[in-house]
Amino acid sequence: LEVVNSGNTVIPGSVPGNFELDMLKAGLIEDPYYGVNYLKLRDLEDLHLYYMTTFEYKKQENKDNFLVFEGIDTISEIYIDGCFFAFTENMFIPHEFNINDLEEGKHELIVHIIPTGVHAKQFKVPASLFACPYNFDSLNIRKAPYMWGWDIMARTVSGGIFKPCYIETRNKTRIEDFYLTTIGLYNSGKAELVYAISYTTDLDNVKPISYKIEGKCGDSTFSKTVNSFSVNDSKFILVENPKLWWPKNSGEQNLYD
């Protein structure tokens, strides 16, 4: 993507990555891991970052097409072909956007990452809350709090697209979320599990849909087949003679597939 007369410094950017490492590769800053060079990074905290690229899009019919960002740090405006497309403000979760309506062909993608401190100015902090002087912005921003400075790391507020970005196609009927946990271990040699599942479908009637849950660890197995009544469900599973996970020196650390 060519940037003409923008007045900004344009350098190659890495995704996954963060802007300080890109600037280091471009020779614009000194090694932040040497001496007290990390103190100079504070002068970069108010930089607006623009990640720019182009991509080819080929739609798959009868599928749902998504633009996926596994991790953006942190506040961002996403533009496709110069038009505002989406906004993000959480570093801890992936962001997925349906692009079924996007025309096939070549497109321009820009991710504008807004400085965290600039975005944080809009939030008020009640007198009942407390933070270290350099950590107050972290109270209202869903961003790794150690970046503002902690015992494990010097202050490096940073920014970037730190996980992969890609286009993904998915079936119209698909599992959206699944959670399984153990709720009881019994002297009879059984374990009780509970799961929650949710899926999406373009079918009006979910009656034809069923799903099967299976677990296996060595010679221990369990399975459950369920016919759907709703796109959300939760049920119990009883496991005979389960293989347990034990702390070190107390037994094996068994894991089920």
C-alpha positions in Angstrom: 0.0 0.0 0.0 1.6 3.3 -1.1 1.5 6.2 1.2 2.1 9.5 -0.6 2.9 12.9 1.0 1.4 11.8 4.3 4.1 13.5 6.4 4.4 10.4 8.5 7.3 8.0 8.8 6.4 4.7 7.0 8.3 1.5 7.9 7.7 -2.2 7.4 5.4 -3.6 10.2 5.3 -7.2 11.5 2.0 -9.0 12.3 2.1 -10.5 14.8 4.3 -7.9 16.5 4.4 -4.5 18.2 5.6 -1.1 17.0 8.7 -0.7 19.2 10.3 -3.8 17.7 9.4 -2.6 14.2 11.0 0.8 15.0 14.1 -1.0 16.3 14.4 -3.0 13.1 14.1 0.2 11.1 16.9 1.9 13.2 14.6 4.6 14.6 15.1 3.7 18.3 17.9 2.2 20.4 17.6 -1.3 21.8 15.0 -0.9 24.6 16.5 -4.0 26.3 19.9 -2.3 26.9 20.6 -0.1 29.9 17.9 2.4 30.6 16.8 2.8 27.0 13.3 1.6 28.0 12.8 5.0 29.7 12.9 6.6 26.3 9.9 4.6 25.2 7.7 6.9 27.2 8.2 9.5 24.5 6.5 7.1 22.1 3.3 6.5 24.1 1.3 9.2 22.3 2.0 7.9 18.8 -0.9 7.0 16.6 -0.2 3.8 14.7 -1.5 2.9 11.2 -1.1 -0.7 10.0 -1.8 -0.8 6.3 -2.0 -3.6 3.8 -4.1 -5.0 0.9 -5.8 -8.4 0.6 -7.6 -10.4 -2.0 -11.0 -11.6 -1.0 -12.8 -14.5 -2.6 -16.2 -15.2 -1.1 -17.2 -18.8 -0.4 -20.9 -19.2 -1.0 -23.1 -20.9 1.5 -20.5 -20.2 4.1 -20.0 -17.4 6.6 -16.8 -15.3 5.9 -15.0 -13.6 8.7 -12.2 -11.1 9.1 -10.4 -12.3 12.3 -8.0 -10.4 14.5 -6.8 -12.8 17.2 -5.3 -9.9 19.2 -5.1 -6.1 18.8 -3.3 -4.0 21.4 -5.6 -2.3 22.2 -7.8 0.6 21.0 -8.3 0.5 17.3 -10.4 1.7 14.4 -10.5 -0.6 11.4 -11.0 0.7 7.9 -11.7 -1.2 4.7 -11.2 0.8 1.4 -11.1 4.0 3.4 -14.5 3.4 5.1 -14.9 2.9 8.8 -15.6 -0.8 9.5 -15.1 -1.6 13.2 -13.9 -0.5 16.6 -12.0 -2.5 19.2 -11.1 -1.7 22.8 -10.1 -5.0 24.4 -6.6 -6.7 24.1 -7.7 -9.9 25.9 -10.2 -11.3 23.3 -10.2 -12.0 19.6 -12.3 -9.8 17.3 -14.3 -11.3 14.5 -16.3 -9.5 11.8 -18.7 -10.9 9.3 -17.6 -9.8 5.7 -20.3 -11.7 3.7 -21.4 -8.4 2.2 -17.8 -7.4 1.0 -17.4 -7.6 -2.7 -14.8 -10.0 -4.1 -11.5 -8.7 -5.3 -8.6 -6.6 -3.9 -9.2 -4.4 -0.8 -7.3 -2.0 1.3 -7.1 -2.6 5.1 -6.0 0.0 7.6 -5.9 -0.5 11.4 -5.5 2.8 13.3 -4.3 2.1 16.8 -5.1 5.0 19.1 -2.7 5.7 22.0 -4.0 4.1 25.1 -3.4 7.2 27.2 -5.3 9.4 24.8 -8.3 7.0 24.9 -8.2 6.8 28.7 -8.6 10.6 29.1 -12.4 10.2 28.7 -12.8 8.0 31.8 -13.3 9.2 35.3 -11.7 7.3 38.3 -13.9 7.4 41.5 -12.1 8.4 44.7 -12.8 5.0 46.0 -10.3 3.4 43.5 -6.6 3.4 44.0 -3.6 2.7 41.7 0.1 3.5 41.5 0.7 6.9 39.9 1.8 5.3 36.7 -1.1 2.7 36.6 -4.3 4.8 36.7 -5.1 4.4 33.0 -5.1 0.6 33.5 -8.2 0.8 35.7 -10.5 1.5 32.7 -8.6 -0.2 29.8 -8.8 -3.9 28.9 -5.1 -4.1 28.3 -2.3 -6.2 30.0 -1.8 -4.1 33.2 1.9 -5.0 33.5 2.5 -2.7 30.5 2.2 0.3 32.7 5.0 -1.0 34.9 5.0 -3.8 37.3 7.6 -5.8 39.3 8.0 -8.1 36.3 8.4 -5.4 33.6 9.4 -1.8 33.2 6.8 0.5 31.8 6.3 -0.2 28.1 2.7 0.8 27.2 3.2 -0.4 23.6 0.7 -1.1 20.8 0.3 -3.3 17.8 -1.4 -6.3 16.2 0.2 -8.9 18.4 -1.6 -12.0 17.1 -2.4 -13.2 13.6 -5.0 -11.6 11.3 -6.7 -13.6 8.5 -9.9 -14.4 6.7 -11.8 -17.5 7.8 -14.8 -19.3 6.3 -17.1 -21.2 8.5 -20.1 -23.5 8.1 -23.5 -21.9 8.5 -24.2 -24.5 11.2 -21.3 -24.5 13.7 -20.4 -24.7 17.3 -19.7 -21.2 18.7 -18.7 -22.1 22.3 -18.2 -25.2 24.4 -17.2 -25.5 28.1 -16.7 -28.7 30.1 -15.8 -29.0 33.8 -15.7 -31.6 36.6 -18.3 -30.9 39.4 -17.8 -34.0 41.5 -15.6 -37.0 42.3 -17.3 -39.9 44.2 -16.0 -42.7 46.4 -17.9 -45.1 44.0 -15.1 -44.4 41.5 -17.1 -42.1 39.3 -16.7 -38.5 38.2 -19.5 -36.1 37.2 -19.0 -33.6 34.5 -21.2 -30.8 33.2 -20.9 -29.0 29.9 -22.4 -26.0 28.2 -22.6 -25.7 24.4 -23.9 -23.0 22.0 -24.0 -23.1 18.3 -25.4 -21.0 15.4 -27.4 -22.2 12.4 -29.4 -20.7 9.5 -32.0 -23.5 9.9 -35.3 -22.5 11.3 -35.9 -25.9 12.9 -33.0 -27.3 14.9 -34.5 -30.8 15.2 -32.2 -32.3 12.5 -29.1 -31.2 14.5 -27.4 -33.5 16.9 -23.9 -33.5 18.4 -21.7 -36.0 20.1 -19.2 -35.5 22.9 -16.4 -38.0 23.4 -13.5 -38.2 25.8 -10.6 -40.6 25.9 -7.6 -41.1 28.2 -5.9 -44.5 27.8 -8.5 -47.1 28.4 -10.9 -44.7 30.0 -13.6 -43.3 27.7 -16.9 -41.5 27.8 -19.4 -40.3 25.2 -22.8 -38.6 24.9 -25.0 -38.0 21.8 -27.6 -35.3 22.1 -30.5 -34.3 19.9 -31.0 -30.5 19.8 -33.9 -28.6 21.2 -32.2 -25.2 21.1 -28.9 -23.6 20.0 -28.0 -23.5 23.7 -27.7 -26.6 25.9 -26.2 -27.9 29.1 -26.1 -31.5 30.4 -24.3 -33.8 32.9 -22.0 -36.7 32.0 -21.1 -39.5 34.4 -17.7 -41.0 33.8 -16.9 -44.5 35.2 -13.4 -45.1 36.7 -12.0 -41.7 35.6 -8.3 -41.2 35.2 -7.5 -38.2 37.5 -5.0 -35.4 37.3 -2.7 -35.4 40.3 -0.2 -32.9 41.6 3.5 -33.7 41.1 4.7 -36.6 43.3 1.1 -37.6 44.1 0.3 -39.4 40.8 0.0 -39.0 37.1 -1.2 -35.8 35.3 -3.8 -37.5 33.2 -5.5 -35.5 30.4 -8.4 -36.5 28.3 -8.7 -35.8 24.6 
